[in-house]
Amino acid sequence: MDMIHVRAVSPHDLTDRVEELLAGDPYVLNLTVRRGSVHRPDGDEVSCDVLTGAANAVLHSLRELGVDVRGSLLVEQVDLAFPGRATDAAMRGLGRLAHAPVWEQVEARIRSEGRYAPSFYLYLVVAGLIGSVGIVTNSQILIVGAMIVGPEYGAIVAVALGIDRGNRAMVRSGLRALGAGLLLTIVVTFLFSLLIRAFGLQSAAFDRGLRPVSDLINTPNFFSFAVAALAGVVGIVSLTESRTGALLGVFISVTTIPAASAVSVSTAFASWTEAWGSLIQLLVNITVLIVVGALALRGQRAVWRRVGQDGAGIRPRA
């Protein structure tokens, strides 16, 4: 049963309108109003459960009334619910829209990844160092590990959301974080690679020019573009549907952190052609992921809007 729980603190002068709005919606259940029960901010507590397919329209209406600005608005996912007759009837009314994503939750998840605390840069640097070891030892396992550790996809999808929503501040902060973080990663990893070269710690095969891992990274081609595009689509779909397993696959598919590591390692070992190829690989992956991510977000909204129009007759607010 797909359902969210909404708890609002409504200013006293808005409560009647909020109650009327929610009571008149067939997809709102378990409506409770407690007047004068909340302080800081002062107001009335209004809580209810909303079927997911109708949640976008309900939340949009509450925000149009200004409940989120003048009071507060909290949304929680309901993990388990035992449906009664009223719920069953409402679910049938929603039709295919019953499993629509709640866009406020989707955007909240993306925005949470778009907060660039010091740990964001630490994870990037550590991932870059792991990737450099994977390159000089020809270890694909370490490359995969670096992909999983790297947090850059959160910033990439935040930029994509900023483009989709026309939020320039979000785009600028995401690009700044990516630029500064990847530059820091390349510099630190370069110094680490110089240390590896100075002490001869690279593998014998790498020394003889047998570099299957780095060769795969520093030779961008059609497949680099194709994989990044497919990963961008899957990443957005998995975020909208909260499928963490698929999102992990996206982390392992895109060549961002490994490419940054390869730039550093190739530069430290004076392999200039490989360094240039790795830089192109890095830029191609980031650009494609951002563009495809923004297009996929817009496409997802359009698809669910059409489902709402053709199915239950509800226009999901996006």
Summary of the structure (lengths in Angstrom):
residues: 318
radius of gyration: 24.3
end to end distance: 22.0
largest distance: 77.7
contacts: 1085
relative contact order: 0.12
helix: 69%
strand: 11%
